[in-house]
Amino acid sequence: MYAEPRFLPCGDSALSVEFGDAIDEAVNARVLSLDRKLNSQSIEGIIEAVPTYRSLLIHYDPFVTTFANLKRELIPYLGKLDLSRIDTNRAWSVPVVYGGECGIDLENLAAWNNLTTSEVIARHSKVAYRVCMIGFMPGFAYLGGLDPSLATPRRKQPRPDAPKGTISIGGEQTALQSVVGPSGWHWIGRTPLDVYAPDRNPMCLLDPGDIVRFYPISIEAWQSESERCAAMIRDAVQ
Amino acid sequence: MSRLIITAPGIASIQDIGRFGLQRYGVAPAGAMDAGSLRRANTLVGCPVGTPAIEIGPLPVSIEVAGPPIRFALSGAPRTLSIDGESVPLDQTHVIRDAQRMKIGSARGGMFSYLCFEGGLHCELQHGSNSLDERAGFGSPLRRRLQAADVLEVPAATAWHSERSAASPSAGPARQDVIRVILGPQEDYFYPETIDRFLTTTWRTALSSNRMCYSLDGPLLAHAKGYNIVSDGTVKGSVQVAGSGQPLVLLADRGTVGGYPKIATLASIDMDRFVQIPPGGEVRFKAISVGEAQALLRTSGARDSIALREASRLPGINPAALASANLAGLATNALDPAAFD
């Protein structure tokens, strides 16, 4: 974590308030806290803010404000960030079919880490992960808290079409992929939970600060778990 | 309502000014690549500047009309435009009638054009925008690019005293152009010599240029501290340097976060010219400060309405036809078709 946050221009229509350069819960807490603070204020010229692991990207209208003005207006908020309320108090139990066709890289990842596939599944499904950010693709959730013994360097060549619901590991991170899209990470499993649906309100089930726990299911249980998830979503949305 | 029947779709989609507020959920804004040309064509047809248009990529498009006459304007990349084989100018309103066919040629030295209609295309807002975002599942009236035989609805043209054209021509595509950038946000991930190299090289845009990203061909840029950063947010115009050392300029359909260091960001004032650089086109970059970029933008008139002029009086009154139709001298039947050109 930096002693003082950095204000970085991202062109002439956005700035990044950067709190650190590592994946660190304390850094992410500051990002989310500033994001919540700004959501409850109305600072002229701000279009939208995008919380990420270690920085808050603020898009603004350069015809309404300037980098220098906005920086001046933001500084007072940094001194009074409330870090106690960044968790959303929402926890999700997410079923996962590990390995096989649903997780084609499970065996390689286990071998690379000198573990059995059962050990990988046990270690991956025992953690209460925190959603650190949503991004890259619609609804794609980056989760913090991966057991370091499962960290595996990303693939040299990304593959084009990771299926919707893919659970993957890339470096020290694990993620829940929401829509079909390219991925350079290792695909270890798949969930029937629809975390993203454009016509649903909310379209994106997970928010930064949510807790996610995975539990292993068999491929035979896919259909019944899928129905259980749909029911869970109906309850959550009501 | 009148109908547009897409007979050759090229690479086209409905785009407006973009969908904002959802980047925190990983949904990129999408929207017109060249927002200036969208404003221009909308202004010509009398619509608010952000009204949805058909964004037409480099390939040819043809469209047939079924129903009452409609009024349109096409702005953006240089290319041919014709109605039933008769060539008509860009940056001007035209009326096209039932069963007539509009043909839009390939872009010549540009990428994108905007086809705007008087009264606007018939579509419904999704989170404040009609722009197509295929991955996120948004787009109205279609959640995909245009295909042959698609039908779009457009209101019938109203009676105008005259057609309109833009008072000054558009800036045109960039040729061996200098595009201004603001360094960062991760310029400290590069050696000063690498930044110099980025700014002194004449780059070529790769053939793969698309709405997501334009890759730049040229020397590979070395990273000073490795090529992995903790993923952070991206903007339209972020210049990421990939692990291979190749610079990639992220655009309207980009991923909302990225894990490669960003050496620089395009200045908004030059964004429209940059996206019009065709594949293989040359480009150089010049660094300016964020303060300079914002001052330039504010004095550029980039958001002023464009000046219009009367393009032609339609229907024009033909004095000879008037005289021959009017044996009694003053009692011309003004509705007689013979009185018009």
Interface residues (C-beta under 8 A of the other chain):
Chain A: L8 P9 C10 G11 D12 S13 A14 S16 E18 D21 A22 I23 D35 I47 E48 A49 V50 P51 T52 Y53 R54 S55 L57 H59 P62 F63 T66 F67 A68 M133 I134 G135 F136 M137 P138 G139 F140 Y142 G171 S178 V179 V180 G181 Y196 A197 P198 D199 M203 C204
Chain B: F20 G21 L22 Q23 R24 Y25 G26 V27 Q126 R135 A136 G137 F138 I182 G184 P185 N228 I229 V230 S231 D232 G233 T234 V235 G237 S238 G255 T256 V257 G258 K262 T265 L266 A267 S268 I269 V290 G291 A293 Q294 L297 R298 R303
